[in-house]
Structures are given as C-alpha cells and as structure tokens.
Amino acid sequence: MSPANQYKKLENRLAFELSRFFRGMRRSVSRFFNKIVQTGRQRFTIMLIPHSEKKIFNFKLSLFSLIFLGLLLVGILGTFLVYTTRFTGLSNMLTTKSATLESSEASLEAIRDELFNLKQTAAKFFNELSATNNSVGFENPNAERVASADGDISSFFAIQEHDESLLRELADLRNLADSMLNSIDTLKDISKLQESTRQLLADLPTYWPVQGHIRLTNYFGFAEHPITKLTYLHKGIDIAKSPGVPVYAAANGKVIEKKYDKGGFGNYLVIRHKAGFSTKYGHMADVLVKEGDTVIQGQQIGTMGNTGLSTGYHLHFEVRLGSQVRDPLIYLRMRDSVNPGVGAG
C-alpha cells in the first residue's frame, strides 16, 4: 500500500475516533442534565398539622422550588444582616456625632460667656480711656462706643441686629477689634505724655529722699530753734527715721558741693538740677558721692545721721529755685506715689 493511502486511512481513523468521543461526551452531558431535571422534578409534600388536627394543610413542592426558596431565604437573611450592620454603624456614628455636638455646644456657650465678660471688660476699659482722654485733653475717638448709663452692652458696640446668634457674636468681635485698633493711637499719645511727665518729674525734686514710713519733725517756715530757742526761718523739712537708712537724690543732677559743717549741717551735699533748682541734704552719717558726680533720681547718695548741730537722727532737706528757698513738700507731693504713713512727728 502506497504512503498516500496509508495517510488517508489514518486520517479517516482519527476522524472516526474524534466523532465517537464527542458523541459519547454529548450523551454523558445529556444524561447528566436529564438526571438533574428528573431529580429536580421530584416532588415533596409538606404537611402542616395544627394541634386541633381538624384540618391538615398540604404543600407539594419540587426540589427546584425548595432550592429556589432556600436561596431566596439566604438572600433575604444576608441582606438583613448587611443592613443591620450598616444601621448599627450609622447609629454609633450618630451617637458619636451627638456627643460631639453637645460638647461643641457647651464649648460655644462657654465662649459666649467669655465673650460677654470680654465685652464688659472692654466697656470698662473704654470708659476709663475716655476719662483719661478728658483729663489730659485728648480727643476721644471711641466716645460713640462707650456703654450707656443703663449698662446696655449692645449699644456700646453699635451691633446691628441679626437673626443668627453666630453673626451677632462675630459682629461683636469685629467691633471690639476695631475699637481696640482705634485706641492704639490714643494709648501711644498717653504713653508719650506719661514718658514726658516722667522725664519732667525726674528733673524736678519730686522723689522723697527717704523712703518708707517716716516722720516729719520740722516743716518749712518760721520755727523755734530746738537748741538756741530763737525764732528763725527753717528753710527745709526734717525727715526722721532709723540711723543709717539710705538717703536718695530727689532729682537728676550734678553734685556741686560736699562739705562738713561742724556747727551747722554736719556732712551735707548740694545737688544742682535743671531749670535752676538745687537740693541740699544735711546731717548725713556717710556721703557716697563726691563733687562733680552726676546722679540720677532715686540714686543713693548717703545715709541718715546725726552730724553737725543736731538733736537726733534725721535728714535736713532743702529745695532752692535760684537763690530762693522753696517748701520741699510742694514738689514732693507732685507725684501720685507719695509715701503712705508720712505725717508730722
């Protein structure tokens, strides 16, 4: 047999075998599905028997119906579980949000209380600022913002009525910020005035040369001399306190005289100040500066003593303007911080 005939025969054999294989597969699949259909068509009877047994309910269902009902029940249960889980999560989230909202409302209420207190404090501040402006002669840029006598805080801030409380609070804060900004220039002017006043007072003999609780044992003016018993002009004041307490310069200046006068002021100093003023400090125990030294107001220049013609420990303090003596209390009382407890001995 020729090779061509052999190849043709082999090809036909292979085609026959493949055809038989697929026919067998088709029959097997067909039998499988037929068996499934036959099994699924099997019917089952479900009987519901009441306790009274008067009437019995019968239900005939195929296997397919039972499988369908089972899948339907599983789907319903699965859906119920999914939505139950979601509902629980949403419920927890809602509870958390509610707690957060309550906390935020409490915080907001506390902020509103603090804002109300701030507005009351601001009203007092602007009232005091207005009084200060009037006392120093400055114009008051916040006069229209000052609270009325009946204590209406809203009129102080000129707040426009809003339906929403949050907008009212924001308006309060904006108006308060504007008021504070408008007050900056005034406060700067007051600060400059205070600095100028401080400089002026530092150049004038306004600082008490002895600090703390003191006694004035002799005043400026005509008096009887404690030793000679003669009437004379006492040109200063006598300040008594404990021996060795510090003595301070009454103003900025320069030491122009430092001497010892046995029959008079003992250890004494004379300091020259601006505007023609000079001060004298007598009967000191120790002198801590020398002629030519520059001193500043409040600098210690010595200690209290009983040197010279003196009957006890004290400081004799004089103020001169040019060649004329002045009552030192006129200048010492120019400061608001006059020492408490000062009085005649």
CORHU-V829316 format. One record per backbone hydrogen bond with DSSP energy under -1.0 kcal/mol. CO is the residue of the C=O (numbers start at 1). NH is the residue of the N-H. If there is no record, write none. Layout:
BEGIN
co->CO nh->NH
co->CO nh->NH
END
This chain:
BEGIN
co->2 nh->6
co->3 nh->7
co->4 nh->8
co->5 nh->9
co->6 nh->10
co->7 nh->11
co->8 nh->12
co->9 nh->13
co->10 nh->14
co->11 nh->15
co->12 nh->16
co->13 nh->17
co->14 nh->18
co->15 nh->19
co->16 nh->20
co->17 nh->21
co->18 nh->22
co->19 nh->23
co->20 nh->24
co->21 nh->25
co->22 nh->26
co->23 nh->27
co->24 nh->28
co->25 nh->29
co->26 nh->30
co->27 nh->31
co->28 nh->32
co->29 nh->33
co->30 nh->34
co->31 nh->35
co->32 nh->36
co->33 nh->37
co->34 nh->38
co->35 nh->39
co->36 nh->40
co->37 nh->41
co->39 nh->42
co->40 nh->63
co->40 nh->64
co->42 nh->63
co->44 nh->61
co->46 nh->59
co->48 nh->57
co->57 nh->48
co->59 nh->46
co->61 nh->44
co->62 nh->66
co->63 nh->67
co->64 nh->68
co->65 nh->69
co->66 nh->70
co->67 nh->71
co->68 nh->72
co->69 nh->73
co->70 nh->74
co->71 nh->75
co->72 nh->76
co->73 nh->77
co->74 nh->78
co->75 nh->79
co->76 nh->80
co->77 nh->81
co->78 nh->82
co->79 nh->83
co->80 nh->84
co->81 nh->85
co->82 nh->86
co->83 nh->87
co->84 nh->88
co->85 nh->89
co->86 nh->90
co->87 nh->91
co->88 nh->92
co->89 nh->93
co->90 nh->94
co->91 nh->95
co->92 nh->96
co->93 nh->97
co->94 nh->98
co->95 nh->99
co->96 nh->100
co->97 nh->101
co->98 nh->102
co->99 nh->103
co->100 nh->104
co->101 nh->105
co->102 nh->106
co->103 nh->107
co->104 nh->108
co->105 nh->109
co->106 nh->110
co->107 nh->111
co->108 nh->112
co->109 nh->113
co->110 nh->114
co->111 nh->115
co->112 nh->116
co->113 nh->117
co->114 nh->118
co->115 nh->119
co->116 nh->120
co->117 nh->121
co->118 nh->122
co->119 nh->123
co->120 nh->124
co->121 nh->125
co->122 nh->126
co->123 nh->127
co->124 nh->128
co->125 nh->129
co->126 nh->130
co->127 nh->131
co->128 nh->132
co->129 nh->133
co->130 nh->134
co->131 nh->135
co->132 nh->136
co->133 nh->137
co->133 nh->138
co->140 nh->143
co->142 nh->145
co->143 nh->146
co->148 nh->151
co->151 nh->153
co->152 nh->156
co->153 nh->157
co->154 nh->159
co->164 nh->168
co->165 nh->169
co->166 nh->170
co->167 nh->171
co->168 nh->172
co->169 nh->173
co->170 nh->174
co->171 nh->175
co->172 nh->176
co->173 nh->177
co->174 nh->178
co->175 nh->179
co->176 nh->180
co->177 nh->181
co->178 nh->182
co->179 nh->183
co->181 nh->184
co->183 nh->187
co->184 nh->188
co->185 nh->189
co->186 nh->190
co->187 nh->191
co->188 nh->192
co->189 nh->193
co->190 nh->194
co->191 nh->195
co->192 nh->196
co->193 nh->197
co->194 nh->198
co->195 nh->199
co->196 nh->200
co->197 nh->201
co->198 nh->202
co->199 nh->203
co->202 nh->252
co->204 nh->206
co->209 nh->248
co->215 nh->240
co->216 nh->345
co->218 nh->238
co->221 nh->234
co->223 nh->232
co->225 nh->229
co->230 nh->225
co->232 nh->223
co->234 nh->221
co->237 nh->317
co->238 nh->217
co->239 nh->315
co->240 nh->215
co->242 nh->245
co->245 nh->304
co->247 nh->301
co->247 nh->302
co->249 nh->298
co->250 nh->207
co->253 nh->295
co->254 nh->272
co->255 nh->292
co->257 nh->270
co->259 nh->268
co->261 nh->264
co->261 nh->266
co->264 nh->309
co->265 nh->283
co->266 nh->261
co->267 nh->284
co->268 nh->259
co->269 nh->281
co->270 nh->256
co->270 nh->257
co->271 nh->279
co->272 nh->254
co->274 nh->277
co->276 nh->322
co->277 nh->273
co->278 nh->320
co->279 nh->271
co->280 nh->318
co->281 nh->269
co->282 nh->316
co->286 nh->303
co->290 nh->293
co->293 nh->255
co->295 nh->253
co->296 nh->299
co->299 nh->249
co->301 nh->288
co->302 nh->247
co->303 nh->285
co->304 nh->244
co->305 nh->314
co->308 nh->310
co->315 nh->239
co->316 nh->282
co->317 nh->237
co->318 nh->280
co->319 nh->326
co->320 nh->278
co->321 nh->324
co->324 nh->321
co->327 nh->330
co->328 nh->332
co->329 nh->333
co->331 nh->334
co->339 nh->342
co->343 nh->216
END
